[in-house]
Amino acid sequence: MNNNERPGRRLGARLAASGLGVATLLAACSAPESTQQERDALARSLIEQKKTTSDGTSTATSADGYKVDLAKRISQVNFTQVYVERPQALLRSVIVIKYIVDGEGRLVASEILRSNRDKAAEASAMGSLKSASPFPKPPPALLRNGRIELSESWLFNNDGRFQLRSVALAQMGE
């Protein structure tokens, strides 16, 4: 293959890829937009009740499983702020919060680890975390010094609603 053929092939590949992207974009634009009531009803139906023992202890067997339980709890309590469809390809904001839960399921500390400085999204993420406490008690096997430290990513769409990465659907374009 000589060097004169490469630019043409690259251009052809780029045009094919951009045509596919345009087709995907047009297909997404033609999908009917759901109403807020439909989204709220879908949120309620998708967010299952966490499984716990009779004393409120999570039945999760791993830190990741417990993190999913907490993500479901946060989503359940804040269902009107949760985006239940696939998140848009380019998110408005991603907020990562590290938080600590004690053996009784109480939120004892939280801090923002990553942000794009979107103060409204930061406040929404922190508020949703705090409003969902107390959480199911963590299983004793997951505790270190009577606590468990976790981190979670809040994925914000342009409309201000979010999904939590632990329970989120794949983004559009993935």
TARAMO-V697337 format. One record per backbone hydrogen bond with DSSP energy under -1.0 kcal/mol. CO is the residue of the C=O (numbers start at 1). NH is the residue of the N-H. If there is no record, write none. Layout:
((CO | NH) (CO | NH))
//
This chain:
((2 | 5) (5 | 9) (6 | 10) (7 | 11) (8 | 12) (9 | 13) (10 | 14) (11 | 15) (12 | 16) (13 | 17) (14 | 18) (15 | 19) (16 | 20) (17 | 21) (18 | 22) (19 | 23) (20 | 24) (21 | 25) (22 | 26) (23 | 27) (24 | 28) (25 | 29) (26 | 30) (35 | 39) (36 | 40) (37 | 41) (38 | 42) (39 | 43) (40 | 44) (41 | 45) (42 | 46) (43 | 47) (46 | 48) (51 | 59) (53 | 56) (56 | 137) (57 | 53) (62 | 66) (63 | 67) (64 | 68) (65 | 69) (66 | 70) (67 | 71) (68 | 72) (69 | 73) (70 | 74) (71 | 75) (72 | 76) (73 | 77) (74 | 78) (76 | 79) (78 | 81) (81 | 162) (87 | 172) (93 | 156) (95 | 154) (96 | 113) (96 | 114) (97 | 152) (98 | 111) (99 | 150) (100 | 108) (100 | 109) (101 | 148) (102 | 105) (105 | 135) (106 | 102) (109 | 100) (111 | 98) (114 | 96) (117 | 119) (118 | 122) (119 | 123) (120 | 124) (121 | 125) (122 | 126) (123 | 127) (124 | 128) (125 | 129) (126 | 130) (127 | 131) (137 | 58) (139 | 142) (140 | 143) (144 | 147) (146 | 103) (147 | 144) (148 | 101) (150 | 99) (152 | 97) (153 | 165) (154 | 95) (155 | 163) (156 | 92) (156 | 93) (157 | 160) (161 | 157) (162 | 83) (163 | 155) (164 | 167) (171 | 174))
//
